[in-house]
Amino acid sequence: MKMTNPAKIRQALKRLGQTSAPPKAEPGVIIPIVNRARCEGKMDCVEVCPHEVFDVTRIKDEDYRALPWLARMKVAAHGMKTAYTPNADKCTACDLCVVACPERAIELVPVRA
C-alpha cells in the first residue's frame, strides 16, 4: 500500500532544488542503507519514496542487540521502530529519502557485483 505524502515530497524536492525526482540510476544499481543507531522510525522515508522501497516496523531482535547501548536506549525511547528496505532493488537513487530523513540515517550506496 503506497503511503506517499505529497507535502513531504514537495519539501524534499525543495531541499534538492528540484521540481521532480528524476531517477539517477537504474533500479538495483544503488540501494539505501539505514543506520539503525540513528533511525527513529518517523516514516519520512516511507512517505517520500516513489517506489515503496521502505517499511517502518518493529526492529528485529538481532538488529537491536547489534546496536551500541546508547543507540538501544534511543530506539526503545522511539517505540522500537526502524526503517527496513524490503524493496531496495527498486531504488532509483532519487535522493528524496536521504533529504527527508530528519535523523540523516539513510545513505545511498552502489550495489557490489
C-alpha positions, 0 to 999 in steps of 0.5 A: 500500500503506497503511503506517499505524502505529497507535502513531504515530497514537495519539501524534499524536492525543495531541499534538492532544488528540484521540481521532480525526482528524476531517477539517477540510476537504474533500479538495483544499481544503488540501494539505501542503507539505514543506520539503525543507531540513528533511525527513529522510525518517523516514516519520512522515508516511507512517505517520500519514496516513489517506489515503496522501497521502505517499511517502518516496523518493529526492529528485529531482535538481532538488529537491536542487540547489534546496536551500541547501548546508547543507540538501544536506549534511543530506539526503545525511547522511539517505540522500537521502530526502524526503517527496513528496505524490503524493496531496495532493488527498486531504488532509483537513487532519487535522493528524496529519502536521504533529504527527508530523513530528519535523523540523516540515517539513510545513505545511498550506496552502489550495489557490489557485483 
